[in-house]
Amino acid sequence: MQLLSLEVTKQALKDAGYGTRYFDKEKTSVIFGAEAGMDLGNQYTFRNLYTQYCGELPEALAKALPSLTEDSFPGMLVNVISGRIANRLGLGGVNYSVTSACASSLTAIELGVKELRTGSSDMVLAGGADFHNGISDFLMFSSVGALSAKGRCRSFDNEADGICLGEGVGVVVLKRLADAERDGDRIYAVIDGIAGSSDGKGLGLTAPRKEGQKRALERTYWQAGVLPADVGLVEAHGTGTVVGDRTELKTLTEVYTASGAVPAQATLGSVKSQIGHTKCAAGIAGLIKVAKALHHRVLPPTGQITQPNAAWRAETSPFQLNRKPSPWASASTVARGAVSAFGFGGTNFHAVLSAYPAHQSVVGAPQFPAELFAVRGTTLAVAQAVLVQLAEFVAASDAPLALRDLARTAWEASTGVNLPVQIAFVASDLVELRSKIVAACGTAAVSGIHRRQSAAAPGKTAFLFPGQGSQYPGMLRDLLVYFPPSAALLSAGRGELQKIYPTTAYDEATAKRQQQALTDTLVAQPALGLVELAAFDWLTSLGLKPDMSAGHSYGELAALATAGAFDDQALLDLSRARAEAILAALGGDDNGAMAAVRLDTEALKPLLQGFPSVVMANQNSPIQTVISGPTSDVEAACAFLGQHNVGYKRIETDCAFRCIPTSAPHRTRRMPSRSATASPATSSVPCASWRRSSACMPMARGCLSRWARARCSRGWSVASSRISHTSRSRSTRKSVASQP
């Protein structure tokens, strides 16, 4: 444990930029959370006591057990973990280890913060280590009924039955914020406050108490000067024990609700559901998770939940229990997260951290599920030779190779100005990489292997933005998680983001409600605008510039924005206002319905003769037409088409577009109260509409088109499907990709 703690500490220093860089070792301290009673000590004790109880030690057993040496004594002492680190790294500050059971490592963090506040230290290496997974540990935890019979930490699951033992080492480098800024350090997160408490007098020493946990939380938020309502992520102690989860959930709910937290404000989870309960190292594992989440701007999921704990109320709880990650759009000016660690004996610690926006990552994770291998060269043979060298290197290496590094190596293997990409493919692991290299170096056409066709004339690139009906909960989740949009865009669409990525639905009824909420025109249109802007930003950051942009229905607005007609905020404002205008034009109790039919307009037209109120609203493709009209008539038309073996699918919209509303043909259209303005911009990207049906009756849309022109500043106009502009350009966005 001492050796691994030393190695991880050296890695932490290197990651912080102090592998070879100078720092004042005289004022650098080491504080570790750990506990005695390791397997090594137990083996020494067994060897020494065997003869006392059983006589002479059998020869085979004597060889199996360790013998005492001059290094045995320091090797068994828990305080020598920090002492050995200070010794080998030549550090002159204080070094000691602290034991508070499963709260040990967060205790070490709290003590490290105090060292920095008092000025006794300028840098603290704080963390925790735990390798207690021997038979004694299992027997002890089993004796108090804490072990899971299923072998899983199912934190906050209604069928959670205990913990699964884990092990690990974690270390963070702590400095005063002003010193870190002065020294040009990379900052993952800022500790706003950290405090502890005791449970006080109770019936037992192992059962959790709400009163003690509440003290730690309240002291922490008072110290930090923030409200729990400002926190967006809570890393709970969350061991997966029945009593423990219920008590912690009630404590958190009570404290957060009292501070004004709204339902589903924060994501709640526990890293124990992924790595097990690492006991003394549990607190540092949680703190690292929160710091990295803040750094990467991603709300991580929590695993193993099939049905949430009965103490959790989806409608009123301040917390979400999510099985999938989502982009982090903070409701406060700065994103904040919190972490708890509690230990036997009634010890409780809680910390609140905040993001450091200037150093937040432009990607959501240091590694991706797959990597793009793009190999350049003057000819195909040159690129294939590069891949052969890469394959030989992978085969000869016994190091843990990262696909990210191999993809970068392949990209930079050929040097030159504007060398064309000859081969491209995607690989998700080393096994797939090897097979893809073999296929790429051959001559046969293989799916997934793309070779440059030198004879082919270069084509043009068009971006087509979809319209309403294409939205669904979780859309573009992976893209926005791995390539988080700008903070400004996330902030502008925070309300829609909660509908795009709602809390995990644990039953069909909830899933249907979430789908219906996103189907609402008032939500669907700005939600589509948000994800379409994010996708556009990502594509353009990779150097993909469209020669033209087109929009399908609502997608026209997104195409206009990306072509430079107006900025992101204006697009979202116009999207909301457009939705309000459409709904204001409706009357009666029926909003109508739409369906996609697998026929072209010529074949479909005669089949609709018996349904005069149903119109062909869109021609999506040569073999698909959208019909629109009153709900009952569209349903009857679909049933009729089905009888004639014509395929169709209802479109997820809450009103019918581009049809004559039969319920109130002469009503007065009420304009929305929302104010929306669009600033003109400069762009050379042509923009086109994707509507091809002459049977369309664009009654509401015609009204909206005139209204939108009146609302905009008349700096742009639409003519021949092109945008002509008179003023400023669309703001340049920050690149999110630094390698192919």
Secondary structure, DSSP 8 states (H G I E B T S, - for coil): -HHHHHHHHHHHHHHTT-SSS---GGGEEEEEE--S--HHHHHHHHHHHHHHHHSS--HHHHHHS----TTHHHHH-TTHHHHHHHHHHT--S-EEEE--GGGHHHHHHHHHHHHHHHTS-SEEEEEEEE---SHHHHHHHHHTT-B-TTS---TTBTT---B-B--EEEEEEE--HHHHHHTT---SEEEEEEEEEE--S-S-SSS--HHHHHHHHHHHHHHHT--GGG--EEE------HHHHHHHHHHHHHHHHHTT--TT-EEEE-THHHH-B-GGGHHHHHHHHHHHHHHHTEE----S-SSB-TT--TTT-SEE--SS-EE---SSSS-EEEEEEEETTTEEEEEEEEE-GGG--SSS-SS-SSEEEEEE-SSHHHHHHHHHHHHHHHHH--S---HHHHHHHHHHSS-STT--EEEEEEESSHHHHHHHHHHHTSSS--TT-EE--TTS-----EEEE--TT---TTTTHHHHHHS---HHHHHHTHHHHHHHS-S---SHHHHHHHHHHHHSHHHHHHHHHHHHHHHHHHHHHTT---SEEEESTTHHHHHHHHTTSS-HHHHHHHHHHHHHHHHHT--SS---EEEEESS-HHHHGGGGTT-TT-EEEEEEETTEEEEEE-HHHHHHHHHHHHHTT--EEE---SS--SS--TT-TT------S--------B----EEE----TT---HHHHHHHHHHHHHS-SSEEEETTEEEE-S-B--------S--
